[in-house]
Amino acid sequence: MQSALKLLLALFGSVCAVIASVHVAFGPASIPGSVPVNAIMDSEDRFYAALFLGFGMAMIWVSRELNTRGGVLAALLAVFFLGGIARIISWLAVGQPSPLFMFLGSLELLMPPLLWWLYRRAYTA
């Protein structure tokens, strides 16, 4: 179970890093359904993408030593969960997003508790 969880977390981090890299390279044009934006919004998207790249790399780093990095894993999962909360705030403030972004928000809210539960089963049992 520990090996499978390590692989799953490394894959999760890798997917985040790839998505972030695409945003850094192509900016908001990489967002499905996006519209042209001004320089400020382009800059913001690429800046936050760089932070998301760091998140993905941190997740890969954590996956290599889960037995000693559980606290960092908890913090990373909390940040990802907060991203889902931010999507809900956006929905309430601006309106319903596309089905793709509703799906992504669902993943952001469901994956952290599930991954934390799997971690606790694998490393505290």
N, CA, C and O atoms as a Tinker XYZ file with bonds, in Angstrom:
   500  protein
     1  N      0.821000   -1.197000    0.000000    73     2
     2  CA     0.000000    0.000000    0.000000    64     1     3
     3  C      0.868000    1.267000    0.000000    63     2     4     5
     4  O      0.540000    2.254000   -0.658000    81     3
     5  N      1.974000    1.224000    0.743000    73     3     6
     6  CA     2.846000    2.400000    0.801000    64     5     7
     7  C      3.431000    2.734000   -0.571000    63     6     8     9
     8  O      3.484000    3.902000   -0.956000    81     7
     9  N      3.862000    1.730000   -1.295000    73     7    10
    10  CA     4.434000    1.967000   -2.626000    64     9    11
    11  C      3.393000    2.539000   -3.587000    63    10    12    13
    12  O      3.689000    3.440000   -4.371000    81    11
    13  N      2.189000    2.013000   -3.519000    73    11    14
    14  CA     1.124000    2.505000   -4.397000    64    13    15
    15  C      0.797000    3.959000   -4.070000    63    14    16    17
    16  O      0.574000    4.762000   -4.977000    81    15
    17  N      0.765000    4.304000   -2.787000    73    15    18
    18  CA     0.477000    5.684000   -2.396000    64    17    19
    19  C      1.600000    6.614000   -2.844000    63    18    20    21
    20  O      1.334000    7.715000   -3.325000    81    19
    21  N      2.833000    6.190000   -2.694000    73    19    22
    22  CA     3.965000    6.997000   -3.159000    64    21    23
    23  C      3.853000    7.259000   -4.659000    63    22    24    25
    24  O      4.064000    8.382000   -5.118000    81    23
    25  N      3.526000    6.231000   -5.407000    73    23    26
    26  CA     3.368000    6.374000   -6.854000    64    25    27
    27  C      2.207000    7.315000   -7.187000    63    26    28    29
    28  O      2.330000    8.170000   -8.064000    81    27
    29  N      1.099000    7.157000   -6.496000    73    27    30
    30  CA    -0.072000    8.008000   -6.735000    64    29    31
    31  C      0.259000    9.478000   -6.452000    63    30    32    33
    32  O     -0.121000   10.357000   -7.226000    81    31
    33  N      0.955000    9.745000   -5.360000    73    31    34
    34  CA     1.304000   11.122000   -5.022000    64    33    35
    35  C      2.329000   11.699000   -5.997000    63    34    36    37
    36  O      2.263000   12.880000   -6.340000    81    35
    37  N      3.267000   10.879000   -6.440000    73    35    38
    38  CA     4.238000   11.342000   -7.443000    64    37    39
    39  C      3.531000   11.652000   -8.761000    63    38    40    41
    40  O      3.859000   12.635000   -9.425000    81    39
    41  N      2.572000   10.828000   -9.138000    73    39    42
    42  CA     1.788000   11.073000  -10.353000    64    41    43
    43  C      0.969000   12.355000  -10.207000    63    42    44    45
    44  O      0.916000   13.167000  -11.130000    81    43
    45  N      0.341000   12.534000   -9.067000    73    43    46
    46  CA    -0.428000   13.744000   -8.774000    64    45    47
    47  C      0.472000   14.976000   -8.915000    63    46    48    49
    48  O      0.101000   15.946000   -9.575000    81    47
    49  N      1.646000   14.933000   -8.299000    73    47    50
    50  CA     2.581000   16.053000   -8.397000    64    49    51
    51  C      3.040000   16.294000   -9.821000    63    50    52    53
    52  O      3.193000   17.441000  -10.242000    81    51
    53  N      3.261000   15.223000  -10.565000    73    51    54
    54  CA     3.701000   15.348000  -11.961000    64    53    55
    55  C      2.625000   15.998000  -12.827000    63    54    56    57
    56  O      2.929000   16.849000  -13.663000    81    55
    57  N      1.376000   15.600000  -12.629000    73    55    58
    58  CA     0.269000   16.197000  -13.390000    64    57    59
    59  C      0.168000   17.688000  -13.072000    63    58    60    61
    60  O     -0.008000   18.508000  -13.973000    81    59
    61  N      0.278000   18.033000  -11.794000    73    59    62
    62  CA     0.247000   19.456000  -11.404000    64    61    63
    63  C      1.388000   20.216000  -12.068000    63    62    64    65
    64  O      1.190000   21.327000  -12.561000    81    63
    65  N      2.574000   19.627000  -12.082000    73    63    66
    66  CA     3.744000   20.292000  -12.673000    64    65    67
    67  C      3.577000   20.482000  -14.178000    63    66    68    69
    68  O      3.965000   21.520000  -14.715000    81    67
    69  N      3.012000   19.509000  -14.855000    73    67    70
    70  CA     2.794000   19.632000  -16.302000    64    69    71
    71  C      1.754000   20.721000  -16.593000    63    70    72    73
    72  O      1.961000   21.565000  -17.464000    81    71
    73  N      0.643000   20.696000  -15.863000    73    71    74
    74  CA    -0.390000   21.719000  -16.059000    64    73    75
    75  C      0.209000   23.103000  -15.822000    63    74    76    77
    76  O     -0.018000   24.024000  -16.606000    81    75
    77  N      0.964000   23.245000  -14.755000    73    75    78
    78  CA     1.578000   24.532000  -14.428000    64    77    79
    79  C      2.549000   24.971000  -15.508000    63    78    80    81
    80  O      2.579000   26.147000  -15.873000    81    79
    81  N      3.338000   24.051000  -16.020000    73    79    82
    82  CA     4.311000   24.391000  -17.063000    64    81    83
    83  C      3.627000   24.888000  -18.325000    63    82    84    85
    84  O      4.119000   25.803000  -18.986000    81    83
    85  N      2.496000   24.290000  -18.659000    73    83    86
    86  CA     1.736000   24.736000  -19.830000    64    85    87
    87  C      1.241000   26.169000  -19.605000    63    86    88    89
    88  O      1.274000   26.993000  -20.519000    81    87
    89  N      0.787000   26.455000  -18.396000    73    87    90
    90  CA     0.325000   27.819000  -18.093000    64    89    91
    91  C      1.472000   28.820000  -18.114000    63    90    92    93
    92  O      1.309000   29.940000  -18.597000    81    91
    93  N      2.619000   28.430000  -17.598000    73    91    94
    94  CA     3.770000   29.337000  -17.643000    64    93    95
    95  C      4.127000   29.635000  -19.098000    63    94    96    97
    96  O      4.401000   30.781000  -19.454000    81    95
    97  N      4.122000   28.606000  -19.927000    73    95    98
    98  CA     4.532000   28.760000  -21.330000    64    97    99
    99  C      3.493000   29.496000  -22.173000    63    98   100   101
   100  O      3.853000   30.348000  -22.986000    81    99
   101  N      2.218000   29.182000  -21.992000    73    99   102
   102  CA     1.179000   29.703000  -22.890000    64   101   103
   103  C      0.208000   30.672000  -22.238000    63   102   104   105
   104  O     -0.624000   31.266000  -22.924000    81   103
   105  N      0.300000   30.843000  -20.930000    73   103   106
   106  CA    -0.566000   31.781000  -20.235000    64   105   107
   107  C     -2.027000   31.375000  -20.284000    63   106   108   109
   108  O     -2.341000   30.195000  -20.443000    81   107
   109  N     -2.917000   32.341000  -20.148000    73   107   110
   110  CA    -4.354000   32.058000  -20.108000    64   109   111
   111  C     -4.899000   31.395000  -21.379000    63   110   112   113
   112  O     -5.979000   30.805000  -21.354000    81   111
   113  N     -4.168000   31.490000  -22.470000    73   111   114
   114  CA    -4.617000   30.811000  -23.697000    64   113   115
   115  C     -4.697000   29.297000  -23.497000    63   114   116   117
   116  O     -5.362000   28.610000  -24.273000    81   115
   117  N     -4.035000   28.774000  -22.479000    73   115   118
   118  CA    -4.063000   27.331000  -22.216000    64   117   119
   119  C     -5.314000   26.904000  -21.449000    63   118   120   121
   120  O     -5.530000   25.711000  -21.236000    81   119
   121  N     -6.127000   27.856000  -21.039000    73   119   122
   122  CA    -7.337000   27.546000  -20.268000    64   121   123
   123  C     -8.487000   27.288000  -21.236000    63   122   124   125
   124  O     -8.831000   28.168000  -22.024000    81   123
   125  N     -9.093000   26.091000  -21.194000    73   123   126
   126  CA   -10.226000   25.809000  -22.082000    64   125   127
   127  C    -11.357000   26.809000  -21.849000    63   126   128   129
   128  O    -11.777000   27.025000  -20.712000    81   127
   129  N    -11.843000   27.411000  -22.922000    73   127   130
   130  CA   -12.936000   28.361000  -22.837000    64   129   131
   131  C    -12.507000   29.759000  -22.448000    63   130   132   133
   132  O    -13.348000   30.630000  -22.227000    81   131
   133  N    -11.200000   29.983000  -22.361000    73   131   134
   134  CA   -10.699000   31.294000  -21.968000    64   133   135
   135  C    -10.926000   32.328000  -23.067000    63   134   136   137
   136  O    -11.104000   31.995000  -24.239000    81   135
   137  N    -10.914000   33.564000  -22.660000    73   135   138
   138  CA   -11.004000   34.687000  -23.590000    64   137   139
   139  C     -9.695000   35.454000  -23.515000    63   138   140   141
   140  O     -8.965000   35.321000  -22.533000    81   139
   141  N     -9.381000   36.254000  -24.525000    73   139   142
   142  CA    -8.153000   37.061000  -24.441000    64   141   143
   143  C     -8.183000   37.954000  -23.197000    63   142   144   145
   144  O     -9.224000   38.506000  -22.840000    81   143
   145  N     -7.032000   38.086000  -22.548000    73   143   146
   146  CA    -6.937000   38.881000  -21.326000    64   145   147
   147  C     -5.889000   39.975000  -21.499000    63   146   148   149
   148  O     -5.085000   39.942000  -22.430000    81   147
   149  N     -5.911000   40.937000  -20.592000    73   147   150
   150  CA    -4.909000   41.993000  -20.643000    64   149   151
   151  C     -3.593000   41.504000  -20.014000    63   150   152   153
   152  O     -3.513000   40.391000  -19.493000    81   151
   153  N     -2.588000   42.345000  -20.075000    73   151   154
   154  CA    -1.254000   41.967000  -19.589000    64   153   155
   155  C     -1.254000   41.658000  -18.099000    63   154   156   157
   156  O     -0.490000   40.804000  -17.649000    81   155
   157  N     -2.088000   42.331000  -17.334000    73   155   158
   158  CA    -2.137000   42.085000  -15.888000    64   157   159
   159  C     -2.623000   40.670000  -15.604000    63   158   160   161
   160  O     -2.010000   39.955000  -14.810000    81   159
   161  N     -3.712000   40.258000  -16.237000    73   159   162
   162  CA    -4.256000   38.920000  -16.006000    64   161   163
   163  C     -3.329000   37.837000  -16.554000    63   162   164   165
   164  O     -3.217000   36.760000  -15.968000    81   163
   165  N     -2.668000   38.119000  -17.671000    73   163   166
   166  CA    -1.699000   37.169000  -18.212000    64   165   167
   167  C     -0.564000   36.976000  -17.209000    63   166   168   169
   168  O     -0.153000   35.851000  -16.928000    81   167
   169  N     -0.068000   38.084000  -16.680000    73   167   170
   170  CA     1.010000   38.023000  -15.697000    64   169   171
   171  C      0.584000   37.243000  -14.453000    63   170   172   173
   172  O      1.347000   36.424000  -13.939000    81   171
   173  N     -0.623000   37.496000  -13.974000    73   171   174
   174  CA    -1.130000   36.794000  -12.789000    64   173   175
   175  C     -1.226000   35.289000  -13.032000    63   174   176   177
   176  O     -0.821000   34.491000  -12.186000    81   175
   177  N     -1.764000   34.904000  -14.195000    73   175   178
   178  CA    -1.907000   33.483000  -14.503000    64   177   179
   179  C     -0.548000   32.793000  -14.508000    63   178   180   181
   180  O     -0.392000   31.721000  -13.922000    81   179
   181  N      0.418000   33.392000  -15.155000    73   179   182
   182  CA     1.747000   32.779000  -15.232000    64   181   183
   183  C      2.433000   32.755000  -13.867000    63   182   184   185
   184  O      3.128000   31.793000  -13.542000    81   183
   185  N      2.245000   33.804000  -13.068000    73   183   186
   186  CA     2.818000   33.844000  -11.729000    64   185   187
   187  C      2.250000   32.715000  -10.865000    63   186   188   189
   188  O      3.005000   31.963000  -10.248000    81   187
   189  N      0.923000   32.599000  -10.821000    73   187   190
   190  CA     0.310000   31.546000  -10.013000    64   189   191
   191  C      0.622000   30.157000  -10.564000    63   190   192   193
   192  O      0.671000   29.184000   -9.811000    81   191
   193  N      0.830000   30.066000  -11.860000    73   191   194
   194  CA     1.233000   28.782000  -12.446000    64   193   195
   195  C      2.609000   28.372000  -11.937000    63   194   196   197
   196  O      2.854000   27.192000  -11.687000    81   195
   197  N      3.503000   29.338000  -11.781000    73   195   198
   198  CA     4.827000   29.022000  -11.242000    64   197   199
   199  C      4.706000   28.492000   -9.809000    63   198   200   201
   200  O      5.426000   27.571000   -9.424000    81   199
   201  N      3.801000   29.070000   -9.027000    73   199   202
   202  CA     3.584000   28.557000   -7.670000    64   201   203
   203  C      2.991000   27.148000   -7.708000    63   202   204   205
   204  O      3.355000   26.296000   -6.897000    81   203
   205  N      2.087000   26.907000   -8.641000    73   203   206
   206  CA     1.500000   25.573000   -8.787000    64   205   207
   207  C      2.568000   24.570000   -9.221000    63   206   208   209
   208  O      2.529000   23.407000   -8.820000    81   207
   209  N      3.512000   25.015000  -10.034000    73   207   210
   210  CA     4.640000   24.154000  -10.402000    64   209   211
   211  C      5.417000   23.773000   -9.148000    63   210   212   213
   212  O      5.797000   22.615000   -8.974000    81   211
   213  N      5.652000   24.746000   -8.279000    73   211   214
   214  CA     6.326000   24.453000   -7.011000    64   213   215
   215  C      5.532000   23.471000   -6.167000    63   214   216   217
   216  O      6.107000   22.596000   -5.520000    81   215
   217  N      4.210000   23.614000   -6.169000    73   215   218
   218  CA     3.347000   22.678000   -5.452000    64   217   219
   219  C      3.553000   21.250000   -5.984000    63   218   220   221
   220  O      3.736000   20.304000   -5.217000    81   219
   221  N      3.518000   21.124000   -7.298000    73   219   222
   222  CA     3.690000   19.804000   -7.910000    64   221   223
   223  C      5.043000   19.199000   -7.579000    63   222   224   225
   224  O      5.142000   18.011000   -7.271000    81   223
   225  N      6.083000   20.020000   -7.642000    73   223   226
   226  CA     7.428000   19.519000   -7.326000    64   225   227
   227  C      7.523000   19.136000   -5.842000    63   226   228   229
   228  O      8.175000   18.152000   -5.493000    81   227
   229  N      6.873000   19.914000   -4.978000    73   227   230
   230  CA     6.859000   19.580000   -3.549000    64   229   231
   231  C      6.134000   18.262000   -3.312000    63   230   232   233
   232  O      6.552000   17.464000   -2.473000    81   231
   233  N      5.059000   18.030000   -4.040000    73   231   234
   234  CA     4.326000   16.770000   -3.896000    64   233   235
   235  C      5.199000   15.593000   -4.323000    63   234   236   237
   236  O      5.190000   14.544000   -3.679000    81   235
   237  N      5.944000   15.765000   -5.398000    73   235   238
   238  CA     6.868000   14.701000   -5.827000    64   237   239
   239  C      7.922000   14.473000   -4.748000    63   238   240   241
   240  O      8.233000   13.329000   -4.416000    81   239
   241  N      8.471000   15.551000   -4.200000    73   239   242
   242  CA     9.480000   15.453000   -3.140000    64   241   243
   243  C      8.924000   14.712000   -1.921000    63   242   244   245
   244  O      9.592000   13.840000   -1.366000    81   243
   245  N      7.701000   15.060000   -1.506000    73   243   246
   246  CA     7.069000   14.416000   -0.358000    64   245   247
   247  C      6.867000   12.928000   -0.621000    63   246   248   249
   248  O      7.044000   12.106000    0.277000    81   247
   249  N      6.499000   12.586000   -1.845000    73   247   250
   250  CA     6.185000   11.187000   -2.165000    64   249   251
   251  C      7.386000   10.263000   -1.984000    63   250   252   253
   252  O      7.215000    9.057000   -1.802000    81   251
   253  N      8.578000   10.806000   -2.031000    73   251   254
   254  CA     9.783000    9.974000   -1.938000    64   253   255
   255  C     10.113000    9.538000   -0.519000    63   254   256   257
   256  O     10.807000    8.540000   -0.329000    81   255
   257  N      9.632000   10.265000    0.475000    73   255   258
   258  CA     9.901000    9.938000    1.880000    64   257   259
   259  C      8.653000   10.147000    2.727000    63   258   260   261
   260  O      8.671000   10.924000    3.682000    81   259
   261  N      7.591000    9.468000    2.389000    73   259   262
   262  CA     6.322000    9.679000    3.082000    64   261   263
   263  C      6.398000    9.366000    4.565000    63   262   264   265
   264  O      5.693000    9.980000    5.367000    81   263
   265  N      7.235000    8.429000    4.932000    73   263   266
   266  CA     7.311000    8.046000    6.344000    64   265   267
   267  C      7.810000    9.185000    7.224000    63   266   268   269
   268  O      7.521000    9.186000    8.421000    81   267
   269  N      8.549000   10.159000    6.681000    73   267   270
   270  CA     9.057000   11.280000    7.480000    64   269   271
   271  C      8.484000   12.633000    7.062000    63   270   272   273
   272  O      8.777000   13.642000    7.704000    81   271
   273  N      7.684000   12.678000    6.014000    73   271   274
   274  CA     7.191000   13.954000    5.492000    64   273   275
   275  C      5.667000   14.083000    5.547000    63   274   276   277
   276  O      5.065000   14.805000    4.752000    81   275
   277  N      5.063000   13.381000    6.483000    73   275   278
   278  CA     3.604000   13.419000    6.612000    64   277   279
   279  C      3.065000   14.804000    6.914000    63   278   280   281
   280  O      1.994000   15.170000    6.431000    81   279
   281  N      3.789000   15.577000    7.705000    73   279   282
   282  CA     3.343000   16.931000    8.021000    64   281   283
   283  C      3.327000   17.821000    6.795000    63   282   284   285
   284  O      2.413000   18.626000    6.615000    81   283
   285  N      4.341000   17.677000    5.949000    73   283   286
   286  CA     4.382000   18.463000    4.712000    64   285   287
   287  C      3.264000   18.006000    3.782000    63   286   288   289
   288  O      2.631000   18.828000    3.120000    81   287
   289  N      3.020000   16.702000    3.727000    73   287   290
   290  CA     1.911000   16.195000    2.916000    64   289   291
   291  C      0.595000   16.811000    3.388000    63   290   292   293
   292  O     -0.213000   17.248000    2.569000    81   291
   293  N      0.378000   16.846000    4.694000    73   291   294
   294  CA    -0.855000   17.427000    5.228000    64   293   295
   295  C     -0.990000   18.890000    4.800000    63   294   296   297
   296  O     -2.075000   19.328000    4.419000    81   295
   297  N      0.098000   19.637000    4.863000    73   295   298
   298  CA     0.057000   21.049000    4.473000    64   297   299
   299  C     -0.249000   21.199000    2.983000    63   298   300   301
   300  O     -1.049000   22.052000    2.596000    81   299
   301  N      0.378000   20.382000    2.155000    73   299   302
   302  CA     0.132000   20.453000    0.714000    64   301   303
   303  C     -1.313000   20.094000    0.388000    63   302   304   305
   304  O     -1.949000   20.744000   -0.442000    81   303
   305  N     -1.826000   19.061000    1.042000    73   303   306
   306  CA    -3.219000   18.675000    0.798000    64   305   307
   307  C     -4.180000   19.769000    1.261000    63   306   308   309
   308  O     -5.209000   19.999000    0.626000    81   307
   309  N     -3.851000   20.438000    2.354000    73   307   310
   310  CA    -4.691000   21.547000    2.828000    64   309   311
   311  C     -4.702000   22.691000    1.815000    63   310   312   313
   312  O     -5.746000   23.298000    1.576000    81   311
   313  N     -3.557000   22.984000    1.225000    73   311   314
   314  CA    -3.482000   24.036000    0.205000    64   313   315
   315  C     -4.326000   23.660000   -1.003000    63   314   316   317
   316  O     -5.049000   24.499000   -1.539000    81   315
   317  N     -4.241000   22.419000   -1.432000    73   315   318
   318  CA    -5.018000   21.975000   -2.588000    64   317   319
   319  C     -6.519000   22.062000   -2.292000    63   318   320   321
   320  O     -7.310000   22.481000   -3.137000    81   319
   321  N     -6.891000   21.657000   -1.074000    73   319   322
   322  CA    -8.285000   21.741000   -0.649000    64   321   323
   323  C     -8.751000   23.193000   -0.648000    63   322   324   325
   324  O     -9.871000   23.488000   -1.065000    81   323
   325  N     -7.902000   24.094000   -0.183000    73   323   326
   326  CA    -8.230000   25.516000   -0.182000    64   325   327
   327  C     -8.477000   26.023000   -1.607000    63   326   328   329
   328  O     -9.296000   26.918000   -1.814000    81   327
   329  N     -7.774000   25.456000   -2.581000    73   327   330
   330  CA    -8.037000   25.802000   -3.977000    64   329   331
   331  C     -9.462000   25.474000   -4.371000    63   330   332   333
   332  O    -10.086000   26.234000   -5.112000    81   331
   333  N     -9.989000   24.363000   -3.892000    73   331   334
   334  CA   -11.383000   24.006000   -4.154000    64   333   335
   335  C    -12.341000   24.976000   -3.483000    63   334   336   337
   336  O    -13.369000   25.336000   -4.056000    81   335
   337  N    -12.007000   25.401000   -2.268000    73   335   338
   338  CA   -12.822000   26.399000   -1.568000    64   337   339
   339  C    -12.811000   27.715000   -2.357000    63   338   340   341
   340  O    -13.838000   28.382000   -2.482000    81   339
   341  N    -11.642000   28.073000   -2.885000    73   339   342
   342  CA   -11.537000   29.303000   -3.689000    64   341   343
   343  C    -12.432000   29.233000   -4.918000    63   342   344   345
   344  O    -13.009000   30.243000   -5.323000    81   343
   345  N    -12.553000   28.054000   -5.513000    73   343   346
   346  CA   -13.446000   27.905000   -6.674000    64   345   347
   347  C    -14.902000   28.125000   -6.275000    63   346   348   349
   348  O    -15.676000   28.710000   -7.032000    81   347
   349  N    -15.275000   27.654000   -5.082000    73   347   350
   350  CA   -16.645000   27.874000   -4.604000    64   349   351
   351  C    -16.892000   29.370000   -4.399000    63   350   352   353
   352  O    -17.948000   29.888000   -4.764000    81   351
   353  N    -15.915000   30.055000   -3.818000    73   351   354
   354  CA   -16.048000   31.505000   -3.623000    64   353   355
   355  C    -16.213000   32.195000   -4.972000    63   354   356   357
   356  O    -17.041000   33.095000   -5.113000    81   355
   357  N    -15.432000   31.779000   -5.963000    73   355   358
   358  CA   -15.556000   32.355000   -7.305000    64   357   359
   359  C    -16.942000   32.106000   -7.878000    63   358   360   361
   360  O    -17.552000   33.005000   -8.457000    81   359
   361  N    -17.430000   30.899000   -7.720000    73   359   362
   362  CA   -18.766000   30.553000   -8.222000    64   361   363
   363  C    -19.814000   31.475000   -7.592000    63   362   364   365
   364  O    -20.685000   31.999000   -8.287000    81   363
   365  N    -19.723000   31.667000   -6.287000    73   363   366
   366  CA   -20.685000   32.525000   -5.596000    64   365   367
   367  C    -20.542000   33.992000   -6.000000    63   366   368   369
   368  O    -21.534000   34.716000   -6.097000    81   367
   369  N    -19.309000   34.422000   -6.233000    73   367   370
   370  CA   -19.057000   35.836000   -6.538000    64   369   371
   371  C    -19.306000   36.195000   -7.994000    63   370   372   373
   372  O    -19.782000   37.290000   -8.291000    81   371
   373  N    -18.983000   35.271000   -8.915000    73   371   374
   374  CA   -18.986000   35.613000  -10.337000    64   373   375
   375  C    -19.985000   34.786000  -11.141000    63   374   376   377
   376  O    -20.495000   35.254000  -12.159000    81   375
   377  N    -20.265000   33.584000  -10.703000    73   375   378
   378  CA   -21.195000   32.726000  -11.430000    64   377   379
   379  C    -20.621000   31.342000  -11.670000    63   378   380   381
   380  O    -19.439000   31.083000  -11.445000    81   379
   381  N    -21.482000   30.476000  -12.126000    73   379   382
   382  CA   -21.135000   29.073000  -12.337000    64   381   383
   383  C    -20.095000   28.936000  -13.438000    63   382   384   385
   384  O    -20.237000   29.520000  -14.512000    81   383
   385  N    -19.047000   28.161000  -13.166000    73   383   386
   386  CA   -18.038000   27.914000  -14.195000    64   385   387
   387  C    -18.494000   26.813000  -15.154000    63   386   388   389
   388  O    -19.584000   26.259000  -15.011000    81   387
   389  N    -17.656000   26.516000  -16.113000    73   387   390
   390  CA   -17.960000   25.439000  -17.057000    64   389   391
   391  C    -17.916000   24.099000  -16.328000    63   390   392   393
   392  O    -17.345000   24.004000  -15.241000    81   391
   393  N    -18.511000   23.070000  -16.912000    73   391   394
   394  CA   -18.474000   21.742000  -16.292000    64   393   395
   395  C    -17.046000   21.253000  -15.997000    63   394   396   397
   396  O    -16.820000   20.578000  -14.992000    81   395
   397  N    -16.090000   21.588000  -16.862000    73   395   398
   398  CA   -14.713000   21.180000  -16.609000    64   397   399
   399  C    -14.216000   21.733000  -15.278000    63   398   400   401
   400  O    -13.599000   21.011000  -14.495000    81   399
   401  N    -14.482000   23.000000  -15.025000    73   399   402
   402  CA   -13.979000   23.610000  -13.801000    64   401   403
   403  C    -14.798000   23.207000  -12.585000    63   402   404   405
   404  O    -14.289000   23.257000  -11.466000    81   403
   405  N    -16.025000   22.819000  -12.769000    73   403   406
   406  CA   -16.806000   22.236000  -11.676000    64   405   407
   407  C    -16.209000   20.874000  -11.305000    63   406   408   409
   408  O    -16.117000   20.531000  -10.127000    81   407
   409  N    -15.809000   20.110000  -12.310000    73   407   410
   410  CA   -15.160000   18.820000  -12.076000    64   409   411
   411  C    -13.833000   19.010000  -11.346000    63   410   412   413
   412  O    -13.537000   18.300000  -10.385000    81   411
   413  N    -13.032000   19.980000  -11.814000    73   411   414
   414  CA   -11.746000   20.234000  -11.164000    64   413   415
   415  C    -11.947000   20.649000   -9.712000    63   414   416   417
   416  O    -11.216000   20.199000   -8.830000    81   415
   417  N    -12.930000   21.502000   -9.461000    73   415   418
   418  CA   -13.220000   21.899000   -8.087000    64   417   419
   419  C    -13.617000   20.710000   -7.227000    63   418   420   421
   420  O    -13.244000   20.631000   -6.057000    81   419
   421  N    -14.370000   19.790000   -7.806000    73   419   422
   422  CA   -14.753000   18.575000   -7.075000    64   421   423
   423  C    -13.517000   17.757000   -6.707000    63   422   424   425
   424  O    -13.405000   17.257000   -5.588000    81   423
   425  N    -12.599000   17.627000   -7.650000    73   423   426
   426  CA   -11.350000   16.909000   -7.354000    64   425   427
   427  C    -10.572000   17.595000   -6.238000    63   426   428   429
   428  O    -10.011000   16.934000   -5.364000    81   427
   429  N    -10.544000   18.920000   -6.275000    73   427   430
   430  CA    -9.783000   19.669000   -5.274000    64   429   431
   431  C    -10.384000   19.522000   -3.880000    63   430   432   433
   432  O     -9.673000   19.647000   -2.883000    81   431
   433  N    -11.666000   19.262000   -3.806000    73   431   434
   434  CA   -12.316000   19.079000   -2.510000    64   433   435
   435  C    -12.313000   17.621000   -2.058000    63   434   436   437
   436  O    -12.302000   17.350000   -0.857000    81   435
   437  N    -12.323000   16.693000   -2.986000    73   435   438
   438  CA   -12.405000   15.275000   -2.633000    64   437   439
   439  C    -11.047000   14.589000   -2.492000    63   438   440   441
   440  O    -10.879000   13.724000   -1.633000    81   439
   441  N    -10.087000   14.965000   -3.318000    73   439   442
   442  CA    -8.793000   14.282000   -3.292000    64   441   443
   443  C     -8.025000   14.451000   -1.984000    63   442   444   445
   444  O     -7.497000   13.465000   -1.470000    81   443
   445  N     -7.940000   15.658000   -1.422000    73   443   446
   446  CA    -7.150000   15.792000   -0.187000    64   445   447
   447  C     -7.618000   14.901000    0.966000    63   446   448   449
   448  O     -6.787000   14.228000    1.576000    81   447
   449  N     -8.921000   14.868000    1.289000    73   447   450
   450  CA    -9.317000   13.950000    2.367000    64   449   451
   451  C     -9.051000   12.486000    2.027000    63   450   452   453
   452  O     -8.647000   11.708000    2.892000    81   451
   453  N     -9.276000   12.115000    0.775000    73   451   454
   454  CA    -9.034000   10.735000    0.374000    64   453   455
   455  C     -7.546000   10.385000    0.480000    63   454   456   457
   456  O     -7.191000    9.339000    1.021000    81   455
   457  N     -6.693000   11.244000   -0.028000    73   455   458
   458  CA    -5.257000   10.974000    0.032000    64   457   459
   459  C     -4.751000   10.962000    1.474000    63   458   460   461
   460  O     -3.883000   10.162000    1.822000    81   459
   461  N     -5.290000   11.844000    2.308000    73   459   462
   462  CA    -4.877000   11.851000    3.711000    64   461   463
   463  C     -5.325000   10.565000    4.404000    63   462   464   465
   464  O     -4.580000    9.997000    5.203000    81   463
   465  N     -6.531000   10.108000    4.101000    73   463   466
   466  CA    -7.027000    8.849000    4.663000    64   465   467
   467  C     -6.130000    7.689000    4.233000    63   466   468   469
   468  O     -5.771000    6.841000    5.049000    81   467
   469  N     -5.771000    7.655000    2.950000    73   467   470
   470  CA    -4.878000    6.597000    2.469000    64   469   471
   471  C     -3.520000    6.661000    3.153000    63   470   472   473
   472  O     -2.950000    5.631000    3.514000    81   471
   473  N     -3.009000    7.866000    3.330000    73   471   474
   474  CA    -1.724000    8.033000    4.033000    64   473   475
   475  C     -1.823000    7.496000    5.460000    63   474   476   477
   476  O     -0.951000    6.751000    5.908000    81   475
   477  N     -2.878000    7.871000    6.166000    73   475   478
   478  CA    -3.036000    7.426000    7.556000    64   477   479
   479  C     -3.156000    5.894000    7.632000    63   478   480   481
   480  O     -2.617000    5.268000    8.544000    81   479
   481  N     -3.858000    5.312000    6.681000    73   479   482
   482  CA    -3.984000    3.834000    6.667000    64   481   483
   483  C     -2.632000    3.177000    6.415000    63   482   484   485
   484  O     -2.306000    2.163000    7.032000    81   483
   485  N     -1.843000    3.758000    5.502000    73   483   486
   486  CA    -0.578000    3.151000    5.118000    64   485   487
   487  C      0.531000    3.372000    6.143000    63   486   488   489
   488  O      1.419000    2.531000    6.280000    81   487
   489  N      0.492000    4.480000    6.857000    73   487   490
   490  CA     1.621000    4.822000    7.720000    64   489   491
   491  C      1.343000    4.850000    9.199000    63   490   492   493
   492  O      2.268000    5.073000    9.980000    81   491
   493  N      0.118000    4.635000    9.623000    73   491   494
   494  CA    -0.133000    4.584000   11.067000    64   493   495
   495  C     -0.759000    3.256000   11.499000    63   494   496   497
   496  O     -1.057000    3.054000   12.676000    81   495
   497  N     -0.950000    2.374000   10.552000    73   495   498
   498  CA    -1.558000    1.081000   10.890000    64   497   499
   499  C     -0.525000    0.116000   11.434000    63   498   500
   500  O     -0.858000   -1.021000   11.771000    81   499
